[in-house]
Amino acid sequence: ALNNYLASHTFLVGDCVTLANIITTCNLVLAFQHLTPKSFTSEYPHVERYFWTMIN
């Protein structure tokens, strides 16, 4: 569901970074950096783009 939503949205709420984005990114950090192989994250390209947008 998140991947589908992010296909047409840059952020979770509105057009800028919000607390919802920060909390979601914090929850994704561990998974993206340590737990989830690239083969898994490549199945969710919009979540991956969102993650790297938020990190950078």
PDB file of N, H, CA, C and O in Angstrom:
ATOM      1  N   ALA A   1       0.816  -1.187   0.000  1.00  0.00           N
ATOM      2  CA  ALA A   1       0.000   0.000   0.000  1.00  0.00           C
ATOM      3  C   ALA A   1       0.868   1.263   0.000  1.00  0.00           C
ATOM      4  O   ALA A   1       0.580   2.220  -0.719  1.00  0.00           O
ATOM      5  N   LEU A   2       1.932   1.259   0.810  1.00  0.00           N
ATOM      6  H   LEU A   2       2.166   0.482   1.395  1.00  0.00           H
ATOM      7  CA  LEU A   2       2.804   2.434   0.878  1.00  0.00           C
ATOM      8  C   LEU A   2       3.479   2.687  -0.458  1.00  0.00           C
ATOM      9  O   LEU A   2       3.570   3.831  -0.902  1.00  0.00           O
ATOM     10  N   ASN A   3       3.953   1.629  -1.101  1.00  0.00           N
ATOM     11  H   ASN A   3       3.879   0.699  -0.740  1.00  0.00           H
ATOM     12  CA  ASN A   3       4.609   1.785  -2.397  1.00  0.00           C
ATOM     13  C   ASN A   3       3.650   2.394  -3.423  1.00  0.00           C
ATOM     14  O   ASN A   3       4.042   3.266  -4.198  1.00  0.00           O
ATOM     15  N   ASN A   4       2.412   1.942  -3.429  1.00  0.00           N
ATOM     16  H   ASN A   4       2.093   1.234  -2.799  1.00  0.00           H
ATOM     17  CA  ASN A   4       1.415   2.479  -4.362  1.00  0.00           C
ATOM     18  C   ASN A   4       1.128   3.953  -4.078  1.00  0.00           C
ATOM     19  O   ASN A   4       1.017   4.750  -5.010  1.00  0.00           O
ATOM     20  N   TYR A   5       1.010   4.318  -2.819  1.00  0.00           N
ATOM     21  H   TYR A   5       1.100   3.671  -2.062  1.00  0.00           H
ATOM     22  CA  TYR A   5       0.751   5.711  -2.453  1.00  0.00           C
ATOM     23  C   TYR A   5       1.905   6.606  -2.888  1.00  0.00           C
ATOM     24  O   TYR A   5       1.695   7.690  -3.433  1.00  0.00           O
ATOM     25  N   LEU A   6       3.123   6.139  -2.640  1.00  0.00           N
ATOM     26  H   LEU A   6       3.294   5.259  -2.197  1.00  0.00           H
ATOM     27  CA  LEU A   6       4.299   6.946  -2.969  1.00  0.00           C
ATOM     28  C   LEU A   6       4.576   7.016  -4.466  1.00  0.00           C
ATOM     29  O   LEU A   6       5.430   7.791  -4.898  1.00  0.00           O
ATOM     30  N   ALA A   7       3.876   6.225  -5.255  1.00  0.00           N
ATOM     31  H   ALA A   7       3.183   5.595  -4.903  1.00  0.00           H
ATOM     32  CA  ALA A   7       4.021   6.303  -6.711  1.00  0.00           C
ATOM     33  C   ALA A   7       3.585   7.675  -7.222  1.00  0.00           C
ATOM     34  O   ALA A   7       4.079   8.143  -8.248  1.00  0.00           O
ATOM     35  N   SER A   8       2.668   8.310  -6.515  1.00  0.00           N
ATOM     36  H   SER A   8       2.267   7.930  -5.682  1.00  0.00           H
ATOM     37  CA  SER A   8       2.175   9.616  -6.968  1.00  0.00           C
ATOM     38  C   SER A   8       2.360  10.733  -5.935  1.00  0.00           C
ATOM     39  O   SER A   8       1.825  11.830  -6.098  1.00  0.00           O
ATOM     40  N   HIS A   9       3.117  10.448  -4.877  1.00  0.00           N
ATOM     41  H   HIS A   9       3.552   9.557  -4.745  1.00  0.00           H
ATOM     42  CA  HIS A   9       3.374  11.451  -3.841  1.00  0.00           C
ATOM     43  C   HIS A   9       4.850  11.426  -3.454  1.00  0.00           C
ATOM     44  O   HIS A   9       5.459  10.359  -3.375  1.00  0.00           O
ATOM     45  N   THR A  10       5.412  12.588  -3.218  1.00  0.00           N
ATOM     46  H   THR A  10       4.918  13.454  -3.282  1.00  0.00           H
ATOM     47  CA  THR A  10       6.797  12.658  -2.753  1.00  0.00           C
ATOM     48  C   THR A  10       6.870  12.447  -1.251  1.00  0.00           C
ATOM     49  O   THR A  10       7.785  11.786  -0.760  1.00  0.00           O
ATOM     50  N   PHE A  11       5.925  12.997  -0.528  1.00  0.00           N
ATOM     51  H   PHE A  11       5.181  13.534  -0.927  1.00  0.00           H
ATOM     52  CA  PHE A  11       5.892  12.902   0.924  1.00  0.00           C
ATOM     53  C   PHE A  11       4.582  12.259   1.365  1.00  0.00           C
ATOM     54  O   PHE A  11       3.645  12.142   0.576  1.00  0.00           O
ATOM     55  N   LEU A  12       4.521  11.846   2.621  1.00  0.00           N
ATOM     56  H   LEU A  12       5.283  11.941   3.262  1.00  0.00           H
ATOM     57  CA  LEU A  12       3.321  11.179   3.117  1.00  0.00           C
ATOM     58  C   LEU A  12       2.147  12.136   3.274  1.00  0.00           C
ATOM     59  O   LEU A  12       1.004  11.790   2.976  1.00  0.00           O
ATOM     60  N   VAL A  13       2.445  13.352   3.747  1.00  0.00           N
ATOM     61  H   VAL A  13       3.374  13.634   3.989  1.00  0.00           H
ATOM     62  CA  VAL A  13       1.400  14.345   3.986  1.00  0.00           C
ATOM     63  C   VAL A  13       1.850  15.669   3.385  1.00  0.00           C
ATOM     64  O   VAL A  13       2.897  16.195   3.760  1.00  0.00           O
ATOM     65  N   GLY A  14       1.081  16.204   2.469  1.00  0.00           N
ATOM     66  H   GLY A  14       0.230  15.777   2.164  1.00  0.00           H
ATOM     67  CA  GLY A  14       1.405  17.504   1.901  1.00  0.00           C
ATOM     68  C   GLY A  14       2.594  17.478   0.954  1.00  0.00           C
ATOM     69  O   GLY A  14       2.940  16.444   0.383  1.00  0.00           O
ATOM     70  N   ASP A  15       3.207  18.643   0.807  1.00  0.00           N
ATOM     71  H   ASP A  15       2.926  19.483   1.271  1.00  0.00           H
ATOM     72  CA  ASP A  15       4.296  18.820  -0.155  1.00  0.00           C
ATOM     73  C   ASP A  15       5.643  19.104   0.500  1.00  0.00           C
ATOM     74  O   ASP A  15       6.563  19.595  -0.153  1.00  0.00           O
ATOM     75  N   CYS A  16       5.756  18.799   1.777  1.00  0.00           N
ATOM     76  H   CYS A  16       5.008  18.399   2.307  1.00  0.00           H
ATOM     77  CA  CYS A  16       7.025  19.026   2.470  1.00  0.00           C
ATOM     78  C   CYS A  16       7.186  17.996   3.584  1.00  0.00           C
ATOM     79  O   CYS A  16       6.273  17.223   3.875  1.00  0.00           O
ATOM     80  N   VAL A  17       8.347  18.002   4.189  1.00  0.00           N
ATOM     81  H   VAL A  17       9.088  18.630   3.953  1.00  0.00           H
ATOM     82  CA  VAL A  17       8.634  17.057   5.265  1.00  0.00           C
ATOM     83  C   VAL A  17       7.770  17.384   6.480  1.00  0.00           C
ATOM     84  O   VAL A  17       7.674  18.538   6.898  1.00  0.00           O
ATOM     85  N   THR A  18       7.148  16.353   7.036  1.00  0.00           N
ATOM     86  H   THR A  18       7.227  15.416   6.697  1.00  0.00           H
ATOM     87  CA  THR A  18       6.333  16.494   8.240  1.00  0.00           C
ATOM     88  C   THR A  18       6.809  15.478   9.269  1.00  0.00           C
ATOM     89  O   THR A  18       7.683  14.659   8.985  1.00  0.00           O
ATOM     90  N   LEU A  19       6.242  15.533  10.444  1.00  0.00           N
ATOM     91  H   LEU A  19       5.532  16.198  10.675  1.00  0.00           H
ATOM     92  CA  LEU A  19       6.583  14.572  11.490  1.00  0.00           C
ATOM     93  C   LEU A  19       6.288  13.144  11.033  1.00  0.00           C
ATOM     94  O   LEU A  19       7.026  12.221  11.377  1.00  0.00           O
ATOM     95  N   ALA A  20       5.228  12.957  10.271  1.00  0.00           N
ATOM     96  H   ALA A  20       4.628  13.707   9.992  1.00  0.00           H
ATOM     97  CA  ALA A  20       4.896  11.622   9.752  1.00  0.00           C
ATOM     98  C   ALA A  20       6.023  11.075   8.885  1.00  0.00           C
ATOM     99  O   ALA A  20       6.346   9.890   8.964  1.00  0.00           O
ATOM    100  N   ASN A  21       6.619  11.924   8.064  1.00  0.00           N
ATOM    101  H   ASN A  21       6.356  12.887   8.000  1.00  0.00           H
ATOM    102  CA  ASN A  21       7.741  11.509   7.224  1.00  0.00           C
ATOM    103  C   ASN A  21       8.963  11.151   8.062  1.00  0.00           C
ATOM    104  O   ASN A  21       9.636  10.157   7.790  1.00  0.00           O
ATOM    105  N   ILE A  22       9.244  11.945   9.063  1.00  0.00           N
ATOM    106  H   ILE A  22       8.697  12.752   9.284  1.00  0.00           H
ATOM    107  CA  ILE A  22      10.412  11.700   9.908  1.00  0.00           C
ATOM    108  C   ILE A  22      10.266  10.381  10.656  1.00  0.00           C
ATOM    109  O   ILE A  22      11.210   9.592  10.708  1.00  0.00           O
ATOM    110  N   ILE A  23       9.109  10.137  11.228  1.00  0.00           N
ATOM    111  H   ILE A  23       8.342  10.777  11.186  1.00  0.00           H
ATOM    112  CA  ILE A  23       8.881   8.898  11.969  1.00  0.00           C
ATOM    113  C   ILE A  23       8.952   7.691  11.041  1.00  0.00           C
ATOM    114  O   ILE A  23       9.558   6.679  11.393  1.00  0.00           O
ATOM    115  N   THR A  24       8.346   7.783   9.869  1.00  0.00           N
ATOM    116  H   THR A  24       7.853   8.605   9.584  1.00  0.00           H
ATOM    117  CA  THR A  24       8.388   6.671   8.913  1.00  0.00           C
ATOM    118  C   THR A  24       9.815   6.398   8.474  1.00  0.00           C
ATOM    119  O   THR A  24      10.225   5.240   8.388  1.00  0.00           O
ATOM    120  N   THR A  25      10.569   7.436   8.198  1.00  0.00           N
ATOM    121  H   THR A  25      10.235   8.376   8.268  1.00  0.00           H
ATOM    122  CA  THR A  25      11.964   7.265   7.779  1.00  0.00           C
ATOM    123  C   THR A  25      12.788   6.623   8.887  1.00  0.00           C
ATOM    124  O   THR A  25      13.610   5.747   8.617  1.00  0.00           O
ATOM    125  N   CYS A  26      12.580   7.044  10.113  1.00  0.00           N
ATOM    126  H   CYS A  26      11.913   7.756  10.332  1.00  0.00           H
ATOM    127  CA  CYS A  26      13.296   6.423  11.240  1.00  0.00           C
ATOM    128  C   CYS A  26      12.993   4.932  11.322  1.00  0.00           C
ATOM    129  O   CYS A  26      13.878   4.137  11.640  1.00  0.00           O
ATOM    130  N   ASN A  27      11.774   4.553  11.044  1.00  0.00           N
ATOM    131  H   ASN A  27      11.055   5.198  10.786  1.00  0.00           H
ATOM    132  CA  ASN A  27      11.405   3.138  11.061  1.00  0.00           C
ATOM    133  C   ASN A  27      12.015   2.371   9.895  1.00  0.00           C
ATOM    134  O   ASN A  27      12.249   1.167  10.003  1.00  0.00           O
ATOM    135  N   LEU A  28      12.273   3.047   8.790  1.00  0.00           N
ATOM    136  H   LEU A  28      12.083   4.024   8.702  1.00  0.00           H
ATOM    137  CA  LEU A  28      12.853   2.388   7.618  1.00  0.00           C
ATOM    138  C   LEU A  28      14.378   2.300   7.666  1.00  0.00           C
ATOM    139  O   LEU A  28      14.960   1.460   6.980  1.00  0.00           O
ATOM    140  N   VAL A  29      15.032   3.138   8.453  1.00  0.00           N
ATOM    141  H   VAL A  29      14.559   3.820   9.010  1.00  0.00           H
ATOM    142  CA  VAL A  29      16.498   3.203   8.457  1.00  0.00           C
ATOM    143  C   VAL A  29      17.128   1.853   8.755  1.00  0.00           C
ATOM    144  O   VAL A  29      17.971   1.389   7.988  1.00  0.00           O
ATOM    145  N   LEU A  30      16.748   1.224   9.829  1.00  0.00           N
ATOM    146  H   LEU A  30      16.063   1.601  10.453  1.00  0.00           H
ATOM    147  CA  LEU A  30      17.348  -0.054  10.205  1.00  0.00           C
ATOM    148  C   LEU A  30      17.141  -1.091   9.117  1.00  0.00           C
ATOM    149  O   LEU A  30      18.072  -1.812   8.759  1.00  0.00           O
ATOM    150  N   ALA A  31      15.942  -1.171   8.596  1.00  0.00           N
ATOM    151  H   ALA A  31      15.185  -0.585   8.887  1.00  0.00           H
ATOM    152  CA  ALA A  31      15.656  -2.157   7.551  1.00  0.00           C
ATOM    153  C   ALA A  31      16.478  -1.907   6.292  1.00  0.00           C
ATOM    154  O   ALA A  31      17.050  -2.843   5.732  1.00  0.00           O
ATOM    155  N   PHE A  32      16.542  -0.679   5.847  1.00  0.00           N
ATOM    156  H   PHE A  32      16.077   0.081   6.302  1.00  0.00           H
ATOM    157  CA  PHE A  32      17.261  -0.376   4.608  1.00  0.00           C
ATOM    158  C   PHE A  32      18.767  -0.514   4.761  1.00  0.00           C
ATOM    159  O   PHE A  32      19.451  -0.892   3.810  1.00  0.00           O
ATOM    160  N   GLN A  33      19.290  -0.217   5.931  1.00  0.00           N
ATOM    161  H   GLN A  33      18.734   0.090   6.704  1.00  0.00           H
ATOM    162  CA  GLN A  33      20.738  -0.246   6.103  1.00  0.00           C
ATOM    163  C   GLN A  33      21.281  -1.601   6.523  1.00  0.00           C
ATOM    164  O   GLN A  33      22.427  -1.920   6.209  1.00  0.00           O
ATOM    165  N   HIS A  34      20.488  -2.410   7.228  1.00  0.00           N
ATOM    166  H   HIS A  34      19.557  -2.150   7.483  1.00  0.00           H
ATOM    167  CA  HIS A  34      21.059  -3.611   7.816  1.00  0.00           C
ATOM    168  C   HIS A  34      20.286  -4.902   7.568  1.00  0.00           C
ATOM    169  O   HIS A  34      20.896  -5.970   7.503  1.00  0.00           O
ATOM    170  N   LEU A  35      18.994  -4.840   7.430  1.00  0.00           N
ATOM    171  H   LEU A  35      18.499  -3.973   7.483  1.00  0.00           H
ATOM    172  CA  LEU A  35      18.199  -6.061   7.433  1.00  0.00           C
ATOM    173  C   LEU A  35      17.674  -6.502   6.076  1.00  0.00           C
ATOM    174  O   LEU A  35      17.500  -7.697   5.837  1.00  0.00           O
ATOM    175  N   THR A  36      17.424  -5.563   5.201  1.00  0.00           N
ATOM    176  H   THR A  36      17.565  -4.593   5.395  1.00  0.00           H
ATOM    177  CA  THR A  36      16.733  -5.864   3.958  1.00  0.00           C
ATOM    178  C   THR A  36      17.708  -5.919   2.785  1.00  0.00           C
ATOM    179  O   THR A  36      18.408  -4.944   2.513  1.00  0.00           O
ATOM    180  N   PRO A  37      17.755  -7.061   2.088  1.00  0.00           N
ATOM    181  CA  PRO A  37      18.647  -7.140   0.920  1.00  0.00           C
ATOM    182  C   PRO A  37      18.136  -6.271  -0.229  1.00  0.00           C
ATOM    183  O   PRO A  37      16.940  -6.000  -0.330  1.00  0.00           O
ATOM    184  N   LYS A  38      19.042  -5.843  -1.081  1.00  0.00           N
ATOM    185  H   LYS A  38      20.015  -6.062  -1.000  1.00  0.00           H
ATOM    186  CA  LYS A  38      18.694  -4.998  -2.230  1.00  0.00           C
ATOM    187  C   LYS A  38      17.636  -5.669  -3.103  1.00  0.00           C
ATOM    188  O   LYS A  38      16.790  -4.989  -3.683  1.00  0.00           O
ATOM    189  N   SER A  39      17.677  -6.985  -3.199  1.00  0.00           N
ATOM    190  H   SER A  39      18.365  -7.538  -2.729  1.00  0.00           H
ATOM    191  CA  SER A  39      16.689  -7.689  -4.022  1.00  0.00           C
ATOM    192  C   SER A  39      15.268  -7.457  -3.506  1.00  0.00           C
ATOM    193  O   SER A  39      14.319  -7.449  -4.292  1.00  0.00           O
ATOM    194  N   PHE A  40      15.115  -7.269  -2.206  1.00  0.00           N
ATOM    195  H   PHE A  40      15.885  -7.275  -1.568  1.00  0.00           H
ATOM    196  CA  PHE A  40      13.798  -7.007  -1.629  1.00  0.00           C
ATOM    197  C   PHE A  40      13.389  -5.555  -1.845  1.00  0.00           C
ATOM    198  O   PHE A  40      12.261  -5.278  -2.252  1.00  0.00           O
ATOM    199  N   THR A  41      14.300  -4.636  -1.575  1.00  0.00           N
ATOM    200  H   THR A  41      15.217  -4.861  -1.244  1.00  0.00           H
ATOM    201  CA  THR A  41      13.940  -3.221  -1.709  1.00  0.00           C
ATOM    202  C   THR A  41      13.671  -2.830  -3.154  1.00  0.00           C
ATOM    203  O   THR A  41      12.909  -1.897  -3.407  1.00  0.00           O
ATOM    204  N   SER A  42      14.278  -3.521  -4.095  1.00  0.00           N
ATOM    205  H   SER A  42      14.896  -4.280  -3.889  1.00  0.00           H
ATOM    206  CA  SER A  42      14.039  -3.197  -5.505  1.00  0.00           C
ATOM    207  C   SER A  42      12.612  -3.534  -5.937  1.00  0.00           C
ATOM    208  O   SER A  42      12.152  -3.061  -6.977  1.00  0.00           O
ATOM    209  N   GLU A  43      11.913  -4.344  -5.149  1.00  0.00           N
ATOM    210  H   GLU A  43      12.286  -4.728  -4.304  1.00  0.00           H
ATOM    211  CA  GLU A  43      10.510  -4.647  -5.440  1.00  0.00           C
ATOM    212  C   GLU A  43       9.593  -3.489  -5.034  1.00  0.00           C
ATOM    213  O   GLU A  43       8.418  -3.465  -5.400  1.00  0.00           O
ATOM    214  N   TYR A  44      10.128  -2.548  -4.290  1.00  0.00           N
ATOM    215  H   TYR A  44      11.083  -2.568  -3.993  1.00  0.00           H
ATOM    216  CA  TYR A  44       9.364  -1.398  -3.806  1.00  0.00           C
ATOM    217  C   TYR A  44      10.100  -0.107  -4.182  1.00  0.00           C
ATOM    218  O   TYR A  44      10.618   0.592  -3.311  1.00  0.00           O
ATOM    219  N   PRO A  45      10.145   0.201  -5.467  1.00  0.00           N
ATOM    220  CA  PRO A  45      10.962   1.336  -5.925  1.00  0.00           C
ATOM    221  C   PRO A  45      10.516   2.686  -5.376  1.00  0.00           C
ATOM    222  O   PRO A  45      11.349   3.566  -5.158  1.00  0.00           O
ATOM    223  N   HIS A  46       9.238   2.862  -5.152  1.00  0.00           N
ATOM    224  H   HIS A  46       8.561   2.147  -5.329  1.00  0.00           H
ATOM    225  CA  HIS A  46       8.754   4.160  -4.669  1.00  0.00           C
ATOM    226  C   HIS A  46       9.085   4.355  -3.191  1.00  0.00           C
ATOM    227  O   HIS A  46       9.363   5.473  -2.756  1.00  0.00           O
ATOM    228  N   VAL A  47       9.054   3.273  -2.428  1.00  0.00           N
ATOM    229  H   VAL A  47       8.828   2.366  -2.781  1.00  0.00           H
ATOM    230  CA  VAL A  47       9.472   3.353  -1.024  1.00  0.00           C
ATOM    231  C   VAL A  47      10.969   3.625  -0.958  1.00  0.00           C
ATOM    232  O   VAL A  47      11.424   4.416  -0.131  1.00  0.00           O
ATOM    233  N   GLU A  48      11.728   2.977  -1.821  1.00  0.00           N
ATOM    234  H   GLU A  48      11.358   2.335  -2.493  1.00  0.00           H
ATOM    235  CA  GLU A  48      13.173   3.196  -1.839  1.00  0.00           C
ATOM    236  C   GLU A  48      13.499   4.645  -2.225  1.00  0.00           C
ATOM    237  O   GLU A  48      14.358   5.271  -1.605  1.00  0.00           O
ATOM    238  N   ARG A  49      12.822   5.173  -3.239  1.00  0.00           N
ATOM    239  H   ARG A  49      12.124   4.664  -3.743  1.00  0.00           H
ATOM    240  CA  ARG A  49      13.027   6.573  -3.632  1.00  0.00           C
ATOM    241  C   ARG A  49      12.675   7.505  -2.484  1.00  0.00           C
ATOM    242  O   ARG A  49      13.416   8.443  -2.189  1.00  0.00           O
ATOM    243  N   TYR A  50      11.547   7.250  -1.839  1.00  0.00           N
ATOM    244  H   TYR A  50      10.945   6.489  -2.079  1.00  0.00           H
ATOM    245  CA  TYR A  50      11.116   8.054  -0.693  1.00  0.00           C
ATOM    246  C   TYR A  50      12.179   8.029   0.407  1.00  0.00           C
ATOM    247  O   TYR A  50      12.538   9.071   0.956  1.00  0.00           O
ATOM    248  N   PHE A  51      12.672   6.849   0.720  1.00  0.00           N
ATOM    249  H   PHE A  51      12.380   6.003   0.275  1.00  0.00           H
ATOM    250  CA  PHE A  51      13.684   6.706   1.762  1.00  0.00           C
ATOM    251  C   PHE A  51      14.915   7.546   1.451  1.00  0.00           C
ATOM    252  O   PHE A  51      15.380   8.307   2.300  1.00  0.00           O
ATOM    253  N   TRP A  52      15.443   7.414   0.240  1.00  0.00           N
ATOM    254  H   TRP A  52      15.066   6.796  -0.450  1.00  0.00           H
ATOM    255  CA  TRP A  52      16.655   8.156  -0.115  1.00  0.00           C
ATOM    256  C   TRP A  52      16.392   9.654  -0.240  1.00  0.00           C
ATOM    257  O   TRP A  52      17.291  10.455   0.014  1.00  0.00           O
ATOM    258  N   THR A  53      15.193  10.044  -0.621  1.00  0.00           N
ATOM    259  H   THR A  53      14.462   9.393  -0.827  1.00  0.00           H
ATOM    260  CA  THR A  53      14.825  11.464  -0.632  1.00  0.00           C
ATOM    261  C   THR A  53      14.862  12.026   0.787  1.00  0.00           C
ATOM    262  O   THR A  53      15.382  13.117   1.021  1.00  0.00           O
ATOM    263  N   MET A  54      14.309  11.274   1.718  1.00  0.00           N
ATOM    264  H   MET A  54      13.886  10.388   1.527  1.00  0.00           H
ATOM    265  CA  MET A  54      14.277  11.726   3.106  1.00  0.00           C
ATOM    266  C   MET A  54      15.670  11.737   3.733  1.00  0.00           C
ATOM    267  O   MET A  54      15.990  12.651   4.492  1.00  0.00           O
ATOM    268  N   ILE A  55      16.482  10.764   3.437  1.00  0.00           N
ATOM    269  H   ILE A  55      16.221  10.021   2.820  1.00  0.00           H
ATOM    270  CA  ILE A  55      17.824  10.678   4.024  1.00  0.00           C
ATOM    271  C   ILE A  55      18.723  11.796   3.496  1.00  0.00           C
ATOM    272  O   ILE A  55      19.537  12.351   4.233  1.00  0.00           O
ATOM    273  N   ASN A  56      18.568  12.114   2.227  1.00  0.00           N
ATOM    274  H   ASN A  56      17.907  11.663   1.627  1.00  0.00           H
ATOM    275  CA  ASN A  56      19.419  13.148   1.638  1.00  0.00           C
ATOM    276  C   ASN A  56      18.776  14.501   1.794  1.00  0.00           C
ATOM    277  O   ASN A  56      19.339  15.506   1.360  1.00  0.00           O
TER     278      ASN A  56
END
